[in-house]
Structures are given as C-alpha cells and as structure tokens.
C-alpha cells in the first residue's frame, strides 16, 4: 500500500511565563494526526511546554500545502529526487 508524504503548515500560539508566543511550523507527515504529534513533540522539547500550553488557531489551524507554498526550504528540498543528507565522520 503506497503512502504519499504530505507537507502541512500549522499556525498557533503557546503560553509561557504568562505570555503568548505565536508560531508557524511546517512538517512532513502521512496524516494530520501524525503531524500534530510531531508538532507537540518539537515545541514541547524545544520550549519545555506541555500539550495543554500549545494552542492551534481555529481559523488557520493545520492545512495541507504544496511544496511551492512551503516557506521553510527543508520541506521543499526533501521532495526533490536528488536530496541527500551529508553525514560527517
């Protein structure tokens, strides 16, 4: 069963120290729920947040986008057939 990896963009905000911080994040996933887990994981570990402190916008929320619409370059570069990850020893 072939699966196509999609690119998603999430917009929202998180609360930390009684302040709100907006974010826009792009990620690759097979389904929205997998991407949402990745978003919670990355924001939680980077900013030491709990899931209850992360809020996804109701209006913008999580949307599937094309590689041309992607703002961050790694999302588009990984779609290219000659993409390679360089590992230095």
N, C-alpha and C positions, 0 to 999 in steps of 0.2 A: 504494500500500500504506500505509494509515494506521497510525501508531505512537502508542501512548499512553505519555506520560511518567509514570514511577512515582517514588514517594518511598521512599528507602532510609535505614536507620539503621545505622551501623557503630559497634561498640564495640571497644576495644582499648587498647593502650599503646604508647609509644615510648620508646626508650632515648636518653638524652643525658647526657653527663658522669657516667657510671656510676650514673645514677638512672633509675627508671621513672616515667613520667607517663601517667596514664590519660586517655582521651579518649572522647567520644561525638560523632559527627558525623552530620548529616543532609544528604542531597543528592538532587537530581533527576537521573534518567538513564533511558535507554530499557532498558538491560540492566545486570545486576550488574557485568559486566566494565568497562563504561564508567564506572560509579560508582566502582569501585575505582581506576581510573586517575585520576579526579578527586581522590579522597581522597589518593592518593600524591602527586599534584602539589601540592595545597594544603598538606598537612602538611610536605612537603619544602621548599617555598619559604618557608613561614611560620617554621619552626623549623630550617631548614638541615639536614634529615635525608636520609639515603639510604634507599632502599626496604628495605634489609636491617635497618634500625633501627626499622621500623614493624611491629607485630605485631597481627593481628586475633584477637580471642578465638575459641576453638574453640566455646565454649558459646553465646555470644550472636552473635558474628560479624556478618554483614550480613543484615539482614532487611528485607523489603518491608513498609512501613507505610501506613496510610491518612492522609489529611490531618487527620483528627480526632486521631490518635495523635501527630502531629508536635509536638515540644517547641518548636522554633525557629519563629518566626512567618513568616519569609520563605518557607518551604516551603509553608505553607498559603495565604499571600497570593497567591502566583503561580498558584494553581489557580483563583482567582476570576476570573470573566469580565471584570470591570471593572478589572483590575490594570494600572497604568501606571507606567512609570519616568520620574521627573521629571529632566530634564536642564537645568541652569542654564548660561546662556551668559555 
